[in-house]
Amino acid sequence: AEELVKQHPNIEILVNNLGIFEPKAFEDIEDADWLRFFDVNVLSGVRLARLCLPAMRRANWGRIIFISSESGVQIPAEMIHYGMTKTAQLAVSRGLAELCAGTGVTVNAVLPGPTRSAGVEEFVEQLSGGKPFAEFEKEFFKTFRPSSLLKRFATTEEVANLVTYVCSPLSAATNGAALRVDGGVVRA
């Protein structure tokens, strides 16, 4: 993080997209797992925001986006440690937005639902027992995310469309928000 800001001292748009996940029974999640998930999913974004925010405030313009998850609102029983980190990102993003109130710096969180990323494809490969992706996808939404209105994994491009808007000058009045691109998984 420090090296990045040293090489690029006036970052105007920061998208905190680093994240890890794994399904694991609660009883099997060791302290080291909790700490590793918090370090990667939360503190990586905190470190970058802490380093980038001063230049944004001096310029009176900037965008900080945390890629959270619908799992931060509806904690999945199979990934409680992951859900906890996504909830923490919501708290950090809202707190930073309030810190920047009245400036041209906005801070938001984007909450994707299940998304067909490289990590998810690997996850599906491990869990599916060799089933074709489409077959696993149908079972996943029937069993694990039955509230989905999309009934399929979103594409990374569909998520990126919302992120692009939040990064743009068009989103000046969107601040401190938790914006969902979750395929309707969250019933609210």
NORKA-V893259 format. One record per backbone hydrogen bond with DSSP energy under -1.0 kcal/mol. NH is the residue of the N-H (numbers start at 1). CO is the residue of the C=O. If there is no record, write none. Layout:
NH;CO
NH;CO
//
This chain:
5;1
6;2
7;3
8;4
14;63
16;65
17;15
24;78
28;25
29;26
34;30
35;31
36;32
37;33
38;34
39;35
40;36
41;37
42;38
43;38
44;39
46;42
47;43
48;44
49;45
50;46
51;47
52;48
53;49
56;52
57;53
58;54
59;55
61;56
62;104
63;12
64;106
65;14
66;108
67;16
68;66
68;110
70;112
72;69
73;70
74;70
79;76
83;79
84;80
85;81
86;82
87;83
88;84
89;85
90;86
91;87
92;88
93;89
94;90
95;91
96;92
97;93
98;94
99;95
100;96
101;98
103;100
106;62
108;64
109;177
110;66
111;179
113;181
116;154
117;115
121;117
122;118
123;119
124;120
125;121
126;122
127;123
128;124
136;132
137;133
138;134
139;135
140;136
141;137
142;138
143;139
144;140
145;140
148;145
149;183
150;183
154;114
159;155
160;156
161;157
163;159
164;160
165;161
166;162
167;163
168;165
171;168
172;169
174;171
176;107
179;109
181;111
185;182
188;186
//
